[in-house]
Amino acid sequence: MRSLALVDEWPVETVATGVVRADGTIAGQRGPVDEAFPLASVTKPLTAYAALIAVEEGAIELDEPAGPEGSTVRHLLAHASGLAFDEPKVMAPPGERRLYSNAGFDVLGDHIAKATGMPFAEYLRQAVCEPLGLTATGLAGSPAKDGVSSAADLLRFGAELLNPALLARETLDEATRVVFPGLSGVLPGFGHQRPNDWGLGFSLRDHKSPHWTGRNSSPRTFGHFGQSGTFLWVDPDAGAACATLTDRPFGPWAASAWPAFTDAVLRDLST
């Protein structure tokens, strides 16, 4: 894919990127795709997937209490629990605002650990990483932001998100639709969004503007980006997912480069 060469122009030392199709075939890749990078918040989709597997296994339920009073697992996954960004402080009643919360994912990890009787990092390994062959992926701290992975592993995960084998399609469809519609909130790095729609652990493209995906990304696109300069998007309409990892923190360079890169990838896929 010619579009992948655009990463050579980015102001980064190291970048690994690739695109996978729904059938699992690699459409293209570039850079050290087997090298592990810090994921920052791209950890959250992996954590969310483990949580959804725990739901299907019967270890937890989406609507059972978790977090602040009145909050549930569903609220925690959808950044609607009312918890603050990086501390377990209640800022709003559950379901009233879209408060992006690392603390909420930490609470979620603890909740799953108690329900399954094992540390959350171990549950993630057994439930997600081992079955998908994610050999470079692991968690060394917060379920919100302390994951590491390679582009090759994230492409395997992207293929799973396009064509799930570990989850029922109905479960993934629910996770990638709007949860608690109409809530406003800040999309980190891109300002206030009305509404700031979110799925169960997945950031939804919808019609948000500005956004880190492309102008031509379908509204059904979902995924996440991380402050470590990483992203994973899945576009069901394009039948593809793209994983990109860098060694430079997110900033204006990324907000400018990523959407143009994504649009170029989508053009390549359509030809």
Secondary structure, DSSP 8 states (H G I E B T S, - for coil): -GGGGGGGGSS-S-EEEEEEETTS-EEEEES-TTS-EEEETTHHHHHHHHHHHHHHHTS--TTSB-SSTT-BHHHHHTT-S-B-SSSS-B-S-TTS-B---HHHHHHHHHHHHHHHTS-HHHHHIIIIIHHHT-TT-EESS-TTTBEEE-HHHHHHHHHHHHS-SSS-HHHHHHHTS-SSTT--EEETTTEEESS--B-SS-EE-TT-SS-SS-TTS-TT-EEEEETTTEEEEEETTTTEEEEEEESS--SHHHHHHHHHHHHHHHHHHH-
